[in-house]
């Protein structure tokens, strides 16, 4: 090949490189919240390619005998990046992955942790198997290349509530159901850190597609508060040290329950409910209008049925 041909080809490659879309930087950042404990805070946004689907909070506890990872994120790509960050930071491999519930932004990274045992509540494993195909198709559409090669790895075994040792490190596992029907909460009594999963949201509007009912969810928040935590890691939003996250979630869910019930009692349509203004204290929450619209689609019919036929929402 002549010198001029080589230069022409090199120039073309440079132009194509400039025109090509930039590679996504799916690089999770681990922030310390307690001794040997870190959190990856997800973006308070809709799941999308430009945030690599990293919208949920993930937890890391280094036990000395390996790492406990609490939720694994939305894809194999993100999981692999997370595994590398964890090893660089702690010098320990991930040996256990705890899935708090079955929603895809929390579990599709399982595949990346081939040498770890994946654990979840029995109800979570059942829901993951039930919804895997639909979740996978949706994430592939939303994330594009960031989801390439990802397949859902189901839990290796079901875990029961109670005290469990992970390499000699004790953690309390608690079973709830208010958000998804099967919600695992992890409490580290030594540090006072509570990983609440999506039972709690902070500065981000709660999602409600699989809740068995808002009243049941609200009642469970009282159980959660009784654990006497010092640091709250919500499923979405900033870590909380003041009790604000749980109080905000309770306030929003209670308002949503009252609002839907009052509107249904007077025969309001879903469109009429959507047009009503949000209370000021919720209007500033991330994705407030978006999540209200979603809750209307899958929850409001329950309230209409209650007033039409006396069925509980």
SULWOHU-V190707 format. One record per residue. N is the residue number from 1. RES is the residue in three letters. OMEGA is omega in degrees with one decimal (999 if undefined). Layout:
n->N res->RES omega->OMEGA
n->N res->RES omega->OMEGA
This chain:
n->1 res->UNK omega->-178.0
n->2 res->UNK omega->177.5
n->3 res->UNK omega->-179.2
n->4 res->UNK omega->178.6
n->5 res->UNK omega->179.2
n->6 res->UNK omega->179.4
n->7 res->UNK omega->179.2
n->8 res->UNK omega->179.9
n->9 res->UNK omega->178.3
n->10 res->UNK omega->178.8
n->11 res->UNK omega->178.1
n->12 res->UNK omega->179.2
n->13 res->UNK omega->-179.7
n->14 res->UNK omega->179.2
n->15 res->UNK omega->179.3
n->16 res->UNK omega->178.5
n->17 res->UNK omega->178.9
n->18 res->UNK omega->-177.6
n->19 res->UNK omega->-176.5
n->20 res->UNK omega->176.7
n->21 res->UNK omega->-179.2
n->22 res->UNK omega->174.7
n->23 res->UNK omega->180.0
n->24 res->UNK omega->179.4
n->25 res->UNK omega->179.4
n->26 res->UNK omega->-174.4
n->27 res->UNK omega->-179.7
n->28 res->UNK omega->180.0
n->29 res->UNK omega->-179.1
n->30 res->UNK omega->-178.6
n->31 res->UNK omega->-179.4
n->32 res->UNK omega->177.3
n->33 res->UNK omega->179.3
n->34 res->UNK omega->177.7
n->35 res->UNK omega->177.7
n->36 res->UNK omega->-177.0
n->37 res->UNK omega->-178.1
n->38 res->UNK omega->176.6
n->39 res->UNK omega->167.2
n->40 res->UNK omega->-178.5
n->41 res->UNK omega->178.5
n->42 res->UNK omega->177.5
n->43 res->UNK omega->177.1
n->44 res->UNK omega->-174.9
n->45 res->UNK omega->169.0
n->46 res->UNK omega->178.4
n->47 res->UNK omega->-173.6
n->48 res->UNK omega->-178.9
n->49 res->UNK omega->-173.9
n->50 res->UNK omega->170.2
n->51 res->UNK omega->178.5
n->52 res->UNK omega->-178.9
n->53 res->UNK omega->-176.9
n->54 res->UNK omega->-179.3
n->55 res->UNK omega->-179.3
n->56 res->UNK omega->175.1
n->57 res->UNK omega->178.7
n->58 res->UNK omega->-177.9
n->59 res->UNK omega->-178.9
n->60 res->UNK omega->175.1
n->61 res->UNK omega->177.9
n->62 res->UNK omega->-174.0
n->63 res->UNK omega->-170.9
n->64 res->UNK omega->177.5
n->65 res->UNK omega->-177.2
n->66 res->UNK omega->-174.4
n->67 res->UNK omega->167.2
n->68 res->UNK omega->176.9
n->69 res->UNK omega->-179.5
n->70 res->UNK omega->-173.0
n->71 res->UNK omega->-167.8
n->72 res->UNK omega->178.4
n->73 res->UNK omega->-166.2
n->74 res->UNK omega->-172.8
n->75 res->UNK omega->173.8
n->76 res->UNK omega->-179.6
n->77 res->UNK omega->179.4
n->78 res->UNK omega->179.2
n->79 res->UNK omega->178.9
n->80 res->UNK omega->176.8
n->81 res->UNK omega->179.3
n->82 res->UNK omega->179.5
n->83 res->UNK omega->179.4
n->84 res->UNK omega->178.7
n->85 res->UNK omega->-179.3
n->86 res->UNK omega->179.9
n->87 res->UNK omega->179.9
n->88 res->UNK omega->-176.4
n->89 res->UNK omega->-171.6
n->90 res->UNK omega->-173.7
n->91 res->UNK omega->-178.0
n->92 res->UNK omega->176.8
n->93 res->UNK omega->171.5
n->94 res->UNK omega->-179.1
n->95 res->UNK omega->-178.7
n->96 res->UNK omega->172.4
n->97 res->UNK omega->177.0
n->98 res->UNK omega->176.0
n->99 res->UNK omega->-177.3
n->100 res->UNK omega->176.7
n->101 res->UNK omega->-166.3
n->102 res->UNK omega->-175.3
n->103 res->UNK omega->-165.7
n->104 res->UNK omega->179.1
n->105 res->UNK omega->-178.5
n->106 res->UNK omega->-165.5
n->107 res->UNK omega->-173.9
n->108 res->UNK omega->171.8
n->109 res->UNK omega->-178.4
n->110 res->UNK omega->-174.6
n->111 res->UNK omega->-175.3
n->112 res->UNK omega->-171.7
n->113 res->UNK omega->-171.9
n->114 res->UNK omega->-176.7
n->115 res->UNK omega->179.9
n->116 res->UNK omega->173.3
n->117 res->UNK omega->179.6
n->118 res->UNK omega->-174.8
n->119 res->UNK omega->177.3
n->120 res->UNK omega->171.8
n->121 res->UNK omega->-179.5
n->122 res->UNK omega->179.6
n->123 res->UNK omega->177.0
n->124 res->UNK omega->179.1
n->125 res->UNK omega->179.5
n->126 res->UNK omega->-179.8
n->127 res->UNK omega->177.1
n->128 res->UNK omega->179.5
n->129 res->UNK omega->-179.1
n->130 res->UNK omega->-170.6
n->131 res->UNK omega->-172.3
n->132 res->UNK omega->-175.0
n->133 res->UNK omega->-179.7
n->134 res->UNK omega->179.2
n->135 res->UNK omega->-178.1
n->136 res->UNK omega->179.5
n->137 res->UNK omega->-178.6
n->138 res->UNK omega->179.0
n->139 res->UNK omega->177.6
n->140 res->UNK omega->178.8
n->141 res->UNK omega->-174.2
n->142 res->UNK omega->-171.0
n->143 res->UNK omega->178.2
n->144 res->UNK omega->-175.7
n->145 res->UNK omega->179.9
n->146 res->UNK omega->-180.0
n->147 res->UNK omega->-174.3
n->148 res->UNK omega->176.2
n->149 res->UNK omega->-176.5
n->150 res->UNK omega->170.1
n->151 res->UNK omega->-177.8
n->152 res->UNK omega->171.4
n->153 res->UNK omega->-179.9
n->154 res->UNK omega->177.2
n->155 res->UNK omega->177.8
n->156 res->UNK omega->176.4
n->157 res->UNK omega->177.2
n->158 res->UNK omega->178.8
n->159 res->UNK omega->-179.6
n->160 res->UNK omega->175.0
n->161 res->UNK omega->178.2
n->162 res->UNK omega->179.2
n->163 res->UNK omega->179.7
n->164 res->UNK omega->176.9
n->165 res->UNK omega->177.8
n->166 res->UNK omega->-175.0
n->167 res->UNK omega->-178.0
n->168 res->UNK omega->-179.7
n->169 res->UNK omega->-175.1
n->170 res->UNK omega->172.3
n->171 res->UNK omega->175.8
n->172 res->UNK omega->177.2
n->173 res->UNK omega->-177.2
n->174 res->UNK omega->-179.5
n->175 res->UNK omega->174.7
n->176 res->UNK omega->179.4
n->177 res->UNK omega->-168.4
n->178 res->UNK omega->-176.5
n->179 res->UNK omega->-170.4
n->180 res->UNK omega->-173.4
n->181 res->UNK omega->175.6
n->182 res->UNK omega->-172.9
n->183 res->UNK omega->179.3
n->184 res->UNK omega->176.2
n->185 res->UNK omega->-177.6
n->186 res->UNK omega->-179.8
n->187 res->UNK omega->176.7
n->188 res->UNK omega->-176.0
n->189 res->UNK omega->-177.9
n->190 res->UNK omega->-178.3
n->191 res->UNK omega->-176.2
n->192 res->UNK omega->-179.1
n->193 res->UNK omega->178.9
n->194 res->UNK omega->174.9
n->195 res->UNK omega->-169.9
n->196 res->UNK omega->-174.0
n->197 res->UNK omega->-175.7
n->198 res->UNK omega->167.0
n->199 res->UNK omega->-177.7
n->200 res->UNK omega->173.1
n->201 res->UNK omega->-179.3
n->202 res->UNK omega->-177.3
n->203 res->UNK omega->178.0
n->204 res->UNK omega->-174.0
n->205 res->UNK omega->-177.5
n->206 res->UNK omega->172.5
n->207 res->UNK omega->-169.8
n->208 res->UNK omega->-169.0
n->209 res->UNK omega->-176.0
n->210 res->UNK omega->179.9
n->211 res->UNK omega->173.4
n->212 res->UNK omega->178.4
n->213 res->UNK omega->-177.0
n->214 res->UNK omega->-180.0
n->215 res->UNK omega->177.4
n->216 res->UNK omega->178.9
n->217 res->UNK omega->-179.4
n->218 res->UNK omega->178.7
n->219 res->UNK omega->-179.6
n->220 res->UNK omega->177.3
n->221 res->UNK omega->174.8
n->222 res->UNK omega->175.8
n->223 res->UNK omega->-178.9
n->224 res->UNK omega->-179.3
n->225 res->UNK omega->-178.1
n->226 res->UNK omega->179.7
n->227 res->UNK omega->173.7
n->228 res->UNK omega->179.0
n->229 res->UNK omega->173.5
n->230 res->UNK omega->179.4
n->231 res->UNK omega->179.3
n->232 res->UNK omega->171.8
n->233 res->UNK omega->178.9
n->234 res->UNK omega->176.4
n->235 res->UNK omega->179.4
n->236 res->UNK omega->177.2
n->237 res->UNK omega->-172.8
n->238 res->UNK omega->174.5
n->239 res->UNK omega->-173.0
n->240 res->UNK omega->178.3
n->241 res->UNK omega->-170.8
n->242 res->UNK omega->-175.7
n->243 res->UNK omega->-176.0
n->244 res->UNK omega->-175.2
n->245 res->UNK omega->-179.9
n->246 res->UNK omega->179.5
n->247 res->UNK omega->-180.0
n->248 res->UNK omega->178.5
n->249 res->UNK omega->179.0
n->250 res->UNK omega->-179.0
n->251 res->UNK omega->-178.4
n->252 res->UNK omega->-178.6
n->253 res->UNK omega->178.9
n->254 res->UNK omega->176.9
n->255 res->UNK omega->-178.8
n->256 res->UNK omega->178.7
n->257 res->UNK omega->179.2
n->258 res->UNK omega->-176.8
n->259 res->UNK omega->179.8
n->260 res->UNK omega->-178.9
n->261 res->UNK omega->-179.9
n->262 res->UNK omega->-179.3
n->263 res->UNK omega->178.8
n->264 res->UNK omega->-178.2
n->265 res->UNK omega->179.5
n->266 res->UNK omega->174.6
n->267 res->UNK omega->-179.3
n->268 res->UNK omega->175.1
n->269 res->UNK omega->178.0
n->270 res->UNK omega->178.6
n->271 res->UNK omega->177.8
n->272 res->UNK omega->177.9
n->273 res->UNK omega->-179.3
n->274 res->UNK omega->-176.7
n->275 res->UNK omega->179.5
n->276 res->UNK omega->-178.1
n->277 res->UNK omega->174.3
n->278 res->UNK omega->170.6
n->279 res->UNK omega->-174.3
n->280 res->UNK omega->-176.2
n->281 res->UNK omega->178.3
n->282 res->UNK omega->-174.6
n->283 res->UNK omega->-179.3
n->284 res->UNK omega->178.1
n->285 res->UNK omega->177.8
n->286 res->UNK omega->175.5
n->287 res->UNK omega->-176.3
n->288 res->UNK omega->-178.7
n->289 res->UNK omega->-179.5
n->290 res->UNK omega->-176.7
n->291 res->UNK omega->175.7
n->292 res->UNK omega->178.2
n->293 res->UNK omega->178.3
n->294 res->UNK omega->179.3
n->295 res->UNK omega->176.2
n->296 res->UNK omega->-174.3
n->297 res->UNK omega->-176.1
n->298 res->UNK omega->179.5
n->299 res->UNK omega->-172.1
n->300 res->UNK omega->177.3
n->301 res->UNK omega->177.5
n->302 res->UNK omega->-179.7
n->303 res->UNK omega->175.5
n->304 res->UNK omega->179.1
n->305 res->UNK omega->179.7
n->306 res->UNK omega->-177.2
n->307 res->UNK omega->178.0
n->308 res->UNK omega->-172.6
n->309 res->UNK omega->176.7
n->310 res->UNK omega->179.1
n->311 res->UNK omega->-179.4
n->312 res->UNK omega->177.4
n->313 res->UNK omega->999
